């Protein structure tokens, strides 16, 4: 498939995610975290899509850098308020874009699974942990000024393991069940340390690097 066609597919997907986030913000204005989580989770499939569409590095890297720069500008001026959380001060969207850019630089395209592992754990695991942690009543605690919950933490672990298992099944590399559990526990631990949204950087990088370490 020509790279331009693959880029167009990814652009359409991102556009759909942004539309859904904007609609969520309009329909549920009192749940402003929801629109941000839709973007957070919706970005996750971008790397697997790029992998499946064989997007080369010379296309993937400039796009990732551009998205990161836009995330920084949007964080400052809020052109797309649905992307930014207004309930707490966070650089999470910028860190997320930076993490994807670094993962591409480290692993794309020869070790695309490692890059996908980092992004999928962050997107699905952390994204759903935030939503479920807020919605479900469970024990809560404060860590470095951030509220964490048992429901959210369990969700992070279970979903991370599920994403890594799915990625293992997709092939070609499979780090094994023990590695999947170890990487998931590492992701859970790092997600607990999240002032300013720093976990959006540390979790994807740690997961990607750990995946690559286990398979080599």
N, C-alpha and C positions, 0 to 999 in steps of 0.2 A: 504494500500500500504506500502511495506517495506520502512523504512527511506532511505536506500541507493538508492532506485529507485527514490524517490523524490529529493534527493540531486543531483543525476545524471541529472534529468530534469532541475533543477535550474542551474547546472553547464553548461549545453548545452545552456540555455538561455543567461547566462552571456557571454559565449564564442561567441555567435552570435552577441550580442551587441558590444563586443570588435572588432570583425571582421568588422562590419558595421562602427564603429568609425575609424578604421584604413583605410578602403576604402575611407571614407569621407575626411580624412586628405590627402590621396594620390590624389584624384580627384579634391579637392578644397583646395589646399595648402595655398591659401591666406585667407581662412576663418577658422582659427584655432580654433575659439570658437565653430564651428559647431561640431567637433568630440567630444569635451568635453560635449556638451549638449546632444549628442546622448547617451553617457554613463550616464549622469545625469538623463535623462528621462527613458532610458532603464532599469536602476536599479529599478525603481518604482514598476514594477509588481512582483519583487522577493518576497516581503512579502506576497502579496495576493496569489501567487503561493505556497509559503511555508504553508500558512494557509489552502489552498485547498488540499494540499498534506499531511497535518497533520504532518509536520516536528516537532519533539519534541524539547524541549529546549536544551537537552543535545547535539543535533546536530546543532541547529540553532546558539547558542551562540558562540561555538568555531569557526564556519565558519565566523560569523560577526566580531569577534575579529581578525581573520586571515586576512580578507579583509581590515580591518582598518589599521592593521600593514603594509600590503602591500601598501596601499594607502600612508601611511607616507613615506615608503621607496621609492616608485615611485615618490613622490613629491620631494624628495631629489636628486635622481639619474636619474630619467626620463627613466626607462627601457621601459615604454609604453608611449611615448610622446603624443599619441592621447588622453590619459586620462587627461592630464594636460594642463591648459591654459597657453599660453606663452605671452599673451598680457597684463596681469596684475598679481600682486603678490597676490596669494590667497591660503589659506589652506582649500578651500571648499570641496575637495574630502575627506580629512582626517576628517573634521567636519561631513560630510555626513555619513561616515562609523561609526563614534563615535555615532552619533544620532541614527542610526539603532541599534547599540549594546545596547544603553541605553533603547531604546523603547522595545527591546526584553526582557531585564532584568526586566523592569517594568511591562510589560503587557502580555508576551507570556507564554502559549498559551490561557489562560482563557479569556483575553481581547484583543484578536488578532485584533479586529476591530480598537481599539485605536492606536495600532502600525501601522496598515495599513493606517489609516487616516493621521498620521504624514508623512509617507513616500510618499504617493500618492500626497498629496498637494505640498510637496517639489519637487518631481520628475516632475509631469505634470505642476503644476502651475508656479513654479519658472523657470523650464526649458523652457517652451513655452514663458513665459514672457521675458526671455532673448533674445530668437530668434526673436520674433515679435517686441519687443522694438527696436532692432537694424534694423529690416527690414522696419518698418513703420515709416514714418515721423510724428512726434507729438511733443508737448511741452516737453522739457527736463529740468532737474534741477540737481544740484549737492548736495549730502548729505554725509557728512563725507568722501569726496573724491571719492564717487561713483556716476556715472551718472545714473539717473533714467528717465523714460519717462512715459507719460500719457498712451501710447499704451501698454507698458509693465505692468504698474500698473493695468490697467483695465483687461488685460489678466490674471494676477495673481488672481484677485478677481473672475472673471467669471469661470476660470478653477478650482480653488480651490472649489468653491461652487458646480460645476458639479461633481468633484471627491467625495466630501463628500456626495452629494445626491445619487450618484451611490452606495457608500458604505452603506448608510442607506437602500437603496433598497435591497442590498444583504443580509442584516440582520446578526445576529438576533436583534441587537440593533439599535434604531432610535432615535437620540436626538431631532428631530423635525426641522422644517424649520427655526424657529427663531434662534436656536442654530447653524445651518449650516451657516446662514448669519453672526452671531456673530463670529464664528470661522474663517470664510473666511476673515472678516475685520481684525481680529487679525493677521492672516497670512500676509495680505497685509501690515499692519503696521510694522511688524517685518522684512519683506523682504526689507523695505526701509533702514534699518540699517544693512548694509552688508559689512563693511570693513573687509578685509582678508577672506571673505567668511563665516563670523560668522553666517549669516542667515541660512546656511546649518545645523547648530546645533540648533539655537533658534526656527526656524519655525517648524521643525518636532516635537520637544519636546513640544512646546506650543500647537500645534494642538492636539497631542496625549493626553496630560494631560487635555486639555479643553474638548475633546470628552468624556473622561472618567468621567470628572466632571459633564457634562450635563446629562449623562445617569444614574448617581447614585443619 
